Amino acid sequence: MHIDKELDVRGLVCPLPILRTKRALAEMARGQVLKIVATDPGAVIDFKVFAEQTGNELLTMSETSEEFVFVLKKR
């Protein structure tokens, strides 16, 4: 999968990961893909809801023992 931009929000807690994601998406063109790496467990729900509310597509979501990785496609 082609990633156009990566965003590191490790160490940040709600609402900062979503706010930084929103800002990053605003700078991207339609159809571009953003990869976000977070450590806040609340981000799992936050990114699902964010994608539903904004229409951006949550392509993948994965989890390691310490990190959560989300891949969003800008609408």
N, C-alpha and C positions, 0 to 999 in steps of 0.2 A: 504494500500500500504506500502510495506517495504521500508524504507529510510536507505541507508547505511551511508550517511554522510550529515551533515547540514552545511551551510555556511551563516554567518550573514554579509551582506554588507550594513546594514542600515547606513545612513548618508554619504555614498560614492556616488560620481557622475561619470558619464561616463568619461573615459573608465574603471575606477577601478572595478566596479562590474563584468564586463566581464573578465578582466584580472585575478581577483581572482578566478573566476569560472573556467577559463582555467587551472590555476595552480592546483586547487582542482581536476579537472577531470584527469589531468595528473598523479595524485597519486592513481587513482582508477582503478579497473579492469573492463574489458569489461562487460557490462550488469548491473553494479552497478548503484544505483540511488542516485542522489544528489538533496537536497532541498536547495533553495536559498531564503533568505528573504532580500528584498531591499526596499528602500524608494524613489529612484529616478524615477519619472514618465517616463523618457526616457528609463528606463530598459525594458518596455513592448516591444517596437520595437526592442531594442538591443538584447533581448534574442530570439525573433522570428528569426531575421536575423542570429544570432549566431548559432542557431540550424540548420537552413537551410544550412549555409555555412560549418559547421563542420560535419554534419551527425549525431550529437547527437540528440536524440529524446526528444522533449518538451512534456512531458506526461501531465502536467497540468499547468495552470496558473490561479491564483486567486488574487483578490484585496479586501482589506478592505479600510476603509477611510484613512488610513495612510501608509499601507504597500502593497507590491506586493510579492506574493509567486510563485516561479517557481520550477517545479520538472523536472529534466533532467535525461535521461537514457544514460549512456555512450555507444558509439558505439563500 
